[in-house]
Amino acid sequence: MFRRLKEKWKLTWTGFILVFTTFALGGSLCGYAGKKLMVFTSLEKGPLYYIVYIIMVTIIWPICVLTVSIPMGQFPFFKKYLAKMWKRISGGGKSEKGEVKGETEVHGPWTMDHGQNPNQTSDIKRIAIFASGAGSNAAKIIEHLKDHPNIQVALIVCNKPGAGVIQIAASHQIPVLMIEKEKFFRGNAYVDEIQHKEGIDFIVLAGFLWKVPTALIHAYPNKIINIHPALLPKYGGKGMYGMYVHQAVIEAGEKESGITIHYVNEHFDEGETIFQAKCEVTQEDTPETLAQKIHQLEHNHFPRIVESTVLAKI
């Protein structure tokens, strides 16, 4: 039962435990508060007492659950969960045929509209963002694609516990898949989980520091893109990431640097280029100041290039 609920809500086990605990504590608080409030009715225990009690706890239950969800870090989940419940009760979200109006994206970690299975054919392209760090590019992409009619950020894949991108995913109610090296490189590269279970159509690497294994590349031919903080083919390859790239650019006396968005193949940074943008490198630049320029280019261009590249595959 628990596994079915976890899969239905599309939560990690940690997220599921927090949500389940919030339900339990919220229900207990609701029952306790209801009994305290019944004192003010002066009713004796009997049919009328219990009818009033049931009505009262029904009314205060959402308040109690939302209150408990705040310290549990699950307020966004329960806010949307309760909004969806109210929409079903009121019938405000249904058309004459009983379908949800005007919504074709996932708006929470528990289900898809129209009762759709992620693996079913849909006009919505589900993308996964792979990230290892703070997740600033992931955040920009998520925000850019929010409420997009054809693209949905459906999964965050992370290899680093405690990475900032995990909190970004939680704040947007996007499921997170934590991966480990043994299975990623010597197992099935999580193809079953990513492609078959989550129904992911396209993969975006946004600060993901592991090389993508062949099994995943074969599962997504020309459907994995990466952003590199330099003008490839210069300053690419194994070990060239982050400050290492900027340091190399400055030490070489380059007059310009930039970003390269490219498809991913079996070799580091050698896939077909999709887009490049440039910035000036001055004599006053340090790796830190150059990094700021590159981040600005990434935030300005990466989200829209992700959008246009995914749309080209539809």
N, C-alpha and C positions, 0 to 999 in steps of 0.2 A: 504493500500500500504506500509506504513512504517513498519508495523508488518511483512509483507512478506519479505521485504528487510532485516530486522533485523534477521529473522529466516534463510534466505538464506545465509547471511554472518556469522551467528552464533556468534553474538555479544550480550553483555549485552546492556541495554538501554543506559547506560553512554557511552559505546564504540560506539554505533550506532550514538548517537548525535555528538560525536567528529568526527567520519568519515563523517557524513553528512555535518557538519559545514566545514570540510576541503574541501569537494567537492565544496561547495558554495563559500567559500573564494578563493579557487584556480581558479574557473571559473571566478569570478569577477576580480581577478588579471590578469588572462589571457586576458580577454576582454580589460582591461585598457592598459596593455602592448602592445597588438596588435594595438590599435589605435595610441599609441605613436610611434610605429615602422613604421606604415603606412605613417607617415609624411615624412620619409626619402625616400619613393618611388616616391614622387611628382606626384602621380596619382590623377586625378580628380575622384569624386565619380561616379561610373557607373559600368557596368558589370565586366570589368577587375579589378577594384578596389576591388569589393567584392569577386571575385575569389581569388585574391592574399591575401586578408584579411583572408578568410576561411582557405587557405593553411597555412598561418602564425600562426593563433591561434591553428590550429591542431598540428603544430610542437612544439609550446611553452607551450601548455597545460600541458603535463607531467612535465615539469620543474617547472611550477607555482604550481601545486598540490603538488609535492614533497617538494618544498620550504615551503609551508604553513604547510605541514604535520609534519615538524620538531618541531616547537614550540607547535603544538597540540599533540605531542607524538604519532603520527600515522604513522611515516616513515616506519616501517617494514611492516605494512599493505599495504600501497600504493606502496612500492617497489615491493612486490609480486603481487599485483593487476595489476600493469602496465606491469610486466614481463609476466603475464598470458595473458593480452590483446595482447601484441606483439607476443606471441607464436601463438595465434589464428589468428592474422592478417597475419603473415608470413607463417603459416601452418607448421612451423618447428616441432611442437609437435604432429603432426597427422600421423598415419599410413595410409595405403591404405584403411582401413576400417573406418577411421575417429576417431580412438581411440587414447588416449594419450599414448605415448610410455614410457615404463619403469617406470611409476609412479602409485602406488596403494595406496598411503597414502594421508591424508589431508595435504596440504602445505600452508594452510591459513585458516582464520576463516570464510570463506564464502561458501565453497563448497567442495565436494569430487570429485576426478577424476572419469572419465567415467560417470559423472552426477548421481552418486550413492546416494541413500537415506541412511542415517545412520542406518535405521531400516532394510535395506535389508541384506540378507545373504551375507557374504563376507569372504575371507580368512584373512582379517585384523581383529585382535581382538582390540576393542576399550576399553581403560582403563581410569578410572577416578581416579585422585589422590585427596584425602581429606587431607587438611592441615590447621592449625590454626595460624602458625607463620611465621618465616623468610623463610622457604621453602628450606633449603639447601639440604635435602634429595630429595625433589621433583625436584630440579634443576639437581641433579646427575642422577636421573631416566630419566628425559627428555633427557638429553644429551646422556645417554647410549642407549636409544631407538630411537634416531634421525635416520631417514632413515631406520628403521628396516623393513624388508619385510613382517613381520607378525603381528607386534604390533604397535599400535599408541596411544600415550597419547592424548586423544581427549577432555578431560574436567578437569578443576580444580574446586573442590568444597571447599568453604571456609566459615567459620562462623564468621570471624572477619574482619570487614572493616579496611582497612589500613594495613593488614598483608603483609609482604614482598613477600609472595608467589603470590600475585596478580600481582605485577610488573614482577615477573619471568614469569608468564603466558603471560602477555602482550608482553614481549620481544620475546617470542616464538610463538606468535599469536595463543595461545590456549584459547578457551572460558572459562569464569569463571562463575560459578553458586554460588551466594551468598545465604546462607540459614539462616533461623531464627528458634528459638527454638520451637515456638508454632506449626508450620507446621511439623517440623522435628520429634518432639516427640508425638504430639497429632493429627497430620494430617496423610498424606499418606507417610511421610518420604521422600518426593520428588521422589518416585518411578516413577511416571508418567514422570517427567522431565528427570530423569537419565536413566531409562531403556527404556521407550517407545519413548520419543522425541529424546534423544541423542544417543540411541542405544548402551549404554555402556554394555560391556560384563564382565568386571572385575573391582574390586575396590581395591585400595591400600591406606591404611591409613599411612600417613607420617607426624607424629606430629599433629594428629587430636585429640583434647582434649575432645570431646563429646563422650559419649557412643553411639554405633550404635543401633538404635531401631530395635525391632523384625521384623517390616514390611520390612525393608531393608535387614535384614539377610535372611528372607524367600524368598525374591526376588532374592538373590544371594547366594544360599547355597554352601558353600565351594568355594566361589569366591570373598571373602573379606579377605585380609591379612593385618596384622599390624606388626609394629616393636616396640619392647619394650626395653628400655635401661638397662636391667638386665637379669640375667640367670633365667628365669622362671622355676619352679613355685615360686621361691623366689622373694620377693620385687615386687609383682604385686598386682593388685586390685585397687579399687577406691582410688583416691588421690595419687597414686604412679606414678608420671611422672616427667620428668626433674630432677631438682636439688634435689627434695624430694627423689628420688630413690638413687641418688649418696650419699646424706647425710646419708641415712639409711644404705647403704652398708658400708660406712666408720665407722660409729658409731658401727656397729656390728663386726668390726674387720675382715671382709672378706679378704681373700688373693687373690681372683680373682672376676672379674665381667665380663660383656660382653653384648651381644645383643641376643634377641630371636625374630625370625620372625615366626609368627604363624597365623593360620586361626582364624577368628573372629566368636564367637558364642554369645549367649545371656548374657554371664557373662564376666566381666572384666578380660582379660588376661588369659582365661582358654581354649582357642581353641587349637586344635592340633598343636604341634610344627613342623615347617618345617625345621628350621635351627637355629643353635646357633654358636657364635664365642666368644672367651674368651680373656681377657687381665689381666695382673697382677695388683693387687692393692698393693701399697707399703705404708710404714709408712709415707712417705713424701707426699702422695697424699692428696689433698683437693677435695671437691666436684667439684671445677672448673677444676682441672687438670684431674680428673677422667672423667669428661664430655668431655674433649678434646680427651681422649683415646677412649671413646665410640663413639663419632662423627666419628673418623677415621674408626672404625670398620663398622659403618653404611654406610659411603660413599664407603668403599671398597667392601662391600658384598651385600647391599640391592638392588642396580640396577640389578645385575646379578641373584639374587634369584627371584626378580620380573619377570625377563625375563623367567627363566626356569620354574617357577610356572605357568605363563600364557601359555607358550608353551605346558605344560603338559595337559592343559585343551582343547587344540585345537583338 
